[in-house]
Amino acid sequence: EVQLVESGGGSVEPGGSLTLSCAASGFAFANYDMSWVRQAPGKGQEWVASIYTGGSTYYADSVKGRFTISQDNAKNTVFLQMNSLKPEDTAMYYCAAPKFFVPEGLCGGGFFVKFVQDNSYWGQGTQVTVSS
């Protein structure tokens, strides 16, 4: 059974940091590109970051320079280090493992976001709240 279990969310003040983890099981984790997606209350899903099996990483403009995606294949875990958090980062954060390969050139674009939404294994999410 495929499982993705996120953890590490919580409440922090603006400017604070959190590290999210997503532990994967039930599939060959090292062969999958991984993504983080978030959804704020009342809004649609927003792609945050992706890491490809070759190590390339991609970020949404809204988090570039503040967030870092990484993975540990020995632990079947993908991480999202979040620094300089802002109130607008408040959302439920999900990790996703697309079941099919999407070329890196398409990463983050409209097709990619829709494809990940419709063709991925998903975790249950972890809540991040940024407020003073």
C-alpha positions, 0 to 999 in steps of 0.5 A, spaced: 500 500 500 502 506 498 503 511 503 505 518 504 505 521 511 507 528 512 509 531 519 512 537 521 507 543 521 505 547 526 504 555 528 510 560 527 510 567 527 512 571 521 520 570 520 520 563 523 522 557 520 519 550 519 521 543 516 516 539 513 517 531 512 514 526 508 515 519 509 514 514 503 512 507 503 509 502 498 513 504 492 520 505 489 521 512 492 528 513 489 525 512 482 519 518 483 520 525 482 517 529 488 513 535 489 510 539 495 503 543 494 499 547 498 492 549 499 490 555 503 483 556 506 478 558 500 483 557 495 485 552 490 492 548 490 498 551 489 504 548 487 510 549 491 516 545 489 519 539 486 525 535 486 527 530 480 530 524 481 537 527 478 537 532 484 534 538 480 530 542 484 524 547 482 520 552 486 514 557 485 516 564 485 513 565 491 517 561 495 524 561 491 530 563 496 526 562 502 524 554 501 528 548 500 526 541 498 531 535 499 530 528 499 533 522 503 533 516 499 535 512 505 529 514 509 524 514 503 523 521 505 522 528 502 523 535 506 521 542 505 525 547 509 521 553 510 525 560 512 522 567 513 515 565 513 510 569 511 502 570 513 501 568 506 504 561 507 499 559 511 496 553 508 495 545 508 501 542 505 501 536 501 507 532 498 505 528 492 508 523 488 506 523 480 505 516 478 508 518 471 514 522 469 513 529 467 519 533 463 523 538 467 522 543 462 514 543 464 515 543 472 511 548 475 507 550 469 499 549 468 500 543 465 504 540 470 500 543 476 494 539 473 497 533 472 500 532 479 493 534 481 490 528 477 496 523 477 499 522 484 500 519 490 498 524 496 499 524 503 494 527 508 497 534 509 500 538 515 498 544 517 502 550 517 500 557 520 504 563 520 501 569 524 503 574 530 
